[in-house]
Amino acid sequence: MAASDAVPVSPATARESDAEARLWRRLTVAWMLIVFALFLVLLLLGLAMRLSQANLLQKLTPEYFYAILTLHGLGMVGTWFVGAMAGVSYQLTRFARPSLGVARFALLGTLLGVVLLIAATLVGRFGTGWYFLHPLPFYSAGVWPQWAVGAFFAGLGVLGVTWTVWTLDLLRALARRYSLGGALAWPTLRGRSGPETPPFVLVTTASLLSGLASFAAAVIVLVLYLAEWLGTDVKNDPLLMKNLIFFFGHGLVNVTMYLGVALVYDLLPPLTGKTLKTNRLVAAAWNLAIGLVLVVYFHHLYMDFIQPRALQYIGQIGSYLISIPAAVISIFTVLYLVYRSPVRWNLTSLFLYFGVMGWAIGGVQAVIDSTIAANFRFHNTLWVPSHFHTYYLLGVVMMILAFASHLGREATGVPDRPGLARLTATLFLLGGYGLVVMFAFGGAHSVPRRYSIYPQELAQGALYARVSLLFITVLVVGILLYLWDTARNCWKAMSA
């Protein structure tokens, strides 16, 4: 738990001038508008897939279905990672001095990577799924050309380099302001007195360090794929490649979640009239999370029976343990913040609060799926997209949307609209939870995932897909209401 003592945070070393603050705000607003646009496009692609699975969109061929599946999966993870990074970078300027030039470089590099991925998938029909497991990229059966393979890996390479540089710059700024050990609250762990580490800084530092490990794995994967694609004598081991890919992918998803939680730690206290303080328990939890996040991905490889058995046990034990430090501490911290507090229930606070709730519920689903006995039943069923969409769409996405709402209102001074906020949150939650419940029902009844069209033998899957379309409609209305309110404020903030 976090203590309630007031925490003095000095921004003296942060934004040098009002002019620099405006530049940071405009850049962050640009990020949010890009995130909104990508979110809408990727959401429509997801809708197209559910229409296909409901047997209502016959013109979506399997080739395009899997190309869309690839772009939707990679695109959503990447979109919300950069959304979280942009939000954290902006809030971090109150504590340290990240480079505005590097932040601009990150924006341009991300846009280039996105263009390459869109070309590879929607034009080149590259359709391996986000996991691009070996040797799928090299065995297209004539579906996608070789240039699409090159464009796909070039896009991942550009994004990997860009995000690594961005991460390193934020860590540089934190280390310069606090030292790396100070940013991780090591003095607090040792019981020493000295400058206090704000919880936001602690969570951000732990998240970024985990992110660096994920990007290192991505670099190794890309180099190995490139060596084989260029026709060298390199023949990659599929199990090694799968381990590296899931180390990278699972790590990136967890880092995005943790960055969203960092925003919760920073934005929610002022809305509740309380403050947070880093104590030994909080410091220990987030330092422990750095190590645990590196091993939990093993639960994705239970079906690979050649994998050393010890790693499978580590995957289950690590998956159980990682839910304790960061998640449990954060959940009780949020409950402490809102308990008997004069909370300003606006769009920001509602989305922050329910975002943590979605993270918790999706986390419980993930722990169930990471249990070896249950995983044998659920692994290749719709249970997996259920738990993923729960802690992503109803977790980190809501946290980042909360930040965007805060940013737009902070920049423009537009007053809260409590009635609109409650309606928007209600529609978002009803539609979102209806969507994931239909996924969960499908998983509980062994409906497989990744099918473009369900045959007659799996008619139950098509039925669940049709029911989910009703909830997707409600969700889309909630998202449009959110954008009508927040995107307008962000657009006005560009000139504020």
ABEGO torsion letter per residue (X at the ends): XBBABBBBBBAAABBABAAAAAAAAAAAAAAAAAAAAAAAAAAAAAAAAAAAAAGABAABBAAAAAAAAAAAAAAAAAAAAAAAAAAAAAAAAAABBBBAAAAAAAAAAAAAAAAAAAAAAAAAGBBAEAAGBOAAAABAGGABBAAAAAAAAAAAAAAAAAAAAAAAAAAAAAAAAAEAAAAAGAAAAAGBBEBBBBAAAAAAAAAAAAAAAAAAAAAAAAAAAAAAAAGBABBBBAAAAAAAAAAAAAAAAAAAAAAAAAAAAAAAAAAAGBBBBBBAAAAAAAAAAAAAAAAAAAAAAAABAABBAAAAAAAAAAAAAAAAAAAAAAAAAAAAAABGBBBBBBAAAAAAAAAAAAAAAAAAAAAAAABAAAAAAAAABAAAAAAAAAAAAABAAAAAAAAAAAAAAAAAGBBBBAAAAAAAAAAAAAAAAAAAAAAAAAAAAGBBBGBABBBAAAAAAAAAAAAAAAAAAAAAAAAAAAAAAAAAAAAAAAAX
